[in-house]
């Protein structure tokens, strides 16, 4: 995915009151950051933030953290955030590989992966956010009863994920190849990409996974 860099994006993020600048210091202390002990849900690769900000609006009883590694993309999300009163959300500009350095074991109750980069070449499989390598990272921070939710329009990536996730020691709880025409559509919050691809008639795939214990 090629992104157009926005000049000054890094500086704007560094100055934003909505971005945690040194998240490693919050490890094990995120409840104090939010000022409550509500469940913490994170979105890895939040894009422009439509999904997670709507979740935060719908569920004030939960805490949310949006994670986006690309500064120019995160900047667009911050522009939206400035228009909203949301006490239950923070943002991070980090790589997903750092998650275990930022969250303590069991500190996260749910992880959302929405329309992740498919990394179609076989040699890049380890970079896919549903690879065994990343699933191991999620396992280190997720609460025992927690789950991972994954949505994509890329059927190749979805097929890969249906194999890679169980191979990593996880159990597939719910699976659909056509989310918007399935029972899993109840309460669904659409991302920017989801709206775009759905308008083109592309079916959306979704799965939820829990650790197989």
DALINWO-V699683 format. One line per field, one symbol per residue. phi: phi as a letter, one per 40 degrees, with the letter a starting at -180 (. if undefined). psi: psi as a letter, one per 40 degrees, with the letter a starting at -180 (. if undefined). burial: 1 if it has 16 or more other ideal C-beta (glycine too) atoms within 10 Angstrom, else 0. A space follows every 50 residues. Layout:
# DALINWO-V699683
phi=???
psi=???
burial=???
This chain:
# DALINWO-V699683
phi=.cbcccdgccccccccccbccbcdccdgbcccdcgabcdbbbbcgcgcgd ccccdcccbccbbbbcbacccccddccccccccbbbcbabbbbaccccdc cbbcdgcbcabbbbfcdcfccdcbdccccbcdccccccccbccdccabbb bacccccccdccccccccgbbccbaacadcbbccccgcbccccccccccc gccbcaabbbccb
psi=hhihhhheddddddeheehhdgddeeheeddddefifiihhihhgebeed ddddddddgeeiiihhhhdhddddddddddddeiggefiiiigiideede edhiheehdihhhhfihegdhdeedeeheeidddddddddeiideiihhh iiehdddddddddddddefihhdihiegdefideehehhiidddddddde ehihiiiiiihg.
burial=00000000100110010111001001000100010001111111111111 11101100000111111111111111110010000001111111010010 01100011111111110110000000111111011011101100011111 11110011011101100101000011001001010000111011001000 0011111111100
